[in-house]
């Protein structure tokens, strides 16, 4: 062993970096973590892997393009409410405008 070592060019972090994954610290509700651990134990996999898969699935589902069917469904839900608000606004008595000041 040497008496002294030079760490001037040393870098902080993992000795062997992992490609494609990053270590982070995150706060998760205890109930959520307990549920993932229980499900992971039943399925025989790691709870962190299961959490990663759940997040990946959520992201892939939310990135879906809007299809004609989805758009029609949204319009069916939103149009009646919009039309009601427009009808109520148009039937309301108009207010008198204040005289314009110059």
N, C-alpha and C positions, 0 to 999 in steps of 0.2 A: 504494500500500500504506500501511496505517496504521502508525504507530510502535508501537502496542500493541493487542492484541486481548483482549477480556474473555471468558474461558471459564467464568465463574462458574456459568452455567446450562447448561453443556455436559454431555452424557451420554456415557459410555463405550460402546463397542460398534461394530458395523458402521454405516457411514454410511447404507446402505440396507438396512433389515432385510428378511430373506426370510420370507415367510409359509409356515408349515407345516414348516420345517426349522430345525434348530439345529446350530450348529457345536460339536463336542465334541472332546476329546482322549481317545484310547482306546489301550490296549496290546493288540495282536493278535499271536499267535504268528507268527513269520517264515514257517513252512511254510504256515499258513493264508493269510496275505497273499499269498505267492508263488503259491499255487494260484488264488486269486481273480484276481490280475493275469493269470495265464496264460489262464484261462478267459475273462476279459473281452477280452483281446487277440484270442483266437480268434473270439469272437462280435461283436467290433467295438463294444463298449460300455464304459462306465467301470466300474472295479472297485468303486468306492464305491456306484454305483447297483446293481451286482449284489449286493453285501453287504446293502444296504438291502432289496432284493427278497427275499433269502434270509431275513432276519430277519422281514420282514412275513409271508412264507409260513409260517414256523415258528409265529409267534403266531396266525395264523388257524387252523392245524391243531390247536393245543393248546386253543383256545377252543371246540372243538366240544362240543355237549351229549352226554351219555352216552345212547346209543341202546339199545334193547332188545337188539340184536345184540351190541353192545360189552359190555353188562352180562353177558349170557349167556357170552360168551367169557371174561371175567374170572373169573366164578364157576366155570367148568369148569377153569380153571387153578388157582385158589386153594382151592377146596373140598376136593380130595383131600388136600392138605397140611394143611389145618386139621383135617380129620377124623382124619388120622393122629396129629396132636399131641394131640387130645382123647382118642383111644383109648388112646394110650400113657399119658397122665396118669391116666385112670380105672382102668387095670389095674395101676398102680404100687401097691405096698403102702402103706397109709396110715401115717403117722408118729404115734407117741403124743404127745399134747399134754403139755406141762409143766404141773404143778399151778399153778393160779392163785393169785397172791399178792395179799393184801389190805392 
